[in-house]
């Protein structure tokens, strides 16, 4: 335990009704100890249910946990308690931006800007959103900008109402190919061309994943990554490492099933301390892997796996 | 003389549809103890389960997902399940009639019992 956390924890233990939980929660959040930060914030809120800052802290933790709607609701509560809270407006603008609601994002950011015209991060974010709106690029930023994450707890975004608000870059869309059509519908169509899919294969499953705590990866027979991404909670893409460890699974399972007379293998699911990982044979002797948080019902994980397999089959066919 | 795993394996193979239970070394796929129906190729099951579980453990570590605990391979005419926390893993081979939820609980209970650690 670091000195800061220990000191703040001691202080809170001495006086559980003090507002020091705000500092402690924020320190833990910045250190990515999100579960602890959440506990501290929730306990603080029990004693201070009408503290706008406490709801603001909870909103920022929710963003880090990838819980955008919860963050939005908390900031909404902040505004009810403190209608002039600029950070909450920035936060709500940020969430709307991540959800692709650019007009609403622009509205919240404009309000935040009116309250604090000198905040450069709000000005930059607002400029970027207005540029996107003017160019008619209403592509979903989450789909085009971020990679699926294995664990949402490790969001890389800084926070609109924290000491480090998002800069204008977080509101840019680096990919002009962002499209707004749903994965299942796309997977269902049989005659498609490569142009119908994201240019970056790492984003192939982004539509299927949406805002959920899931990730998907398509590996070839050698365990090399064909599409999808696997970003660890440290923000590192570990797709190649995961692929390397799983290389040969498909062939091994097929041979063993033949020896045992159990027919073709259809899926492998394993559970870890924090996630479900499911695999299925993919076309061309490949392997499709999906991972989801343990909070996801297993039946939904396998359904997600089926849809990801269907999508990867269509995508591979489009490359021929 | 019965092995320390006999009771555990006995409990598992009494489940409906379970055709065999094995305790296997994860590192080399060697059978430590097994209760199998006649005709089941224990060595194949053991080798496959050990290899899959090892890969699951390593890939899970690479992805920062913590320890792998339970694995199921589904095939057209049956399934192989494995559970483990140390070098020894508990493996079952079962037909599609098996109640997977129940089998999973029994296997994890077997791990909790500490017989394998």
Interface residues (C-beta under 8 A of the other chain):
Chain A: X150 X151 X230 X232 X233 X234 X238 X241 X242 X244 X245 X246 X248 X249 X252 X253 X256 X257 X259 X260 X261 X262 X263 X264 X265 X266 X267 X268 X269 X270 X271 X272 X273 X274 X275 X277 X291
Chain B: X40 X41 X44 X45 X47 X48 X51 X52 X53 X55 X56 X58 X59 X60 X62 X63 X64 X65 X66 X67 X68 X69 X70 X71 X72 X73 X74 X75 X76 X77 X78 X79 X80 X93
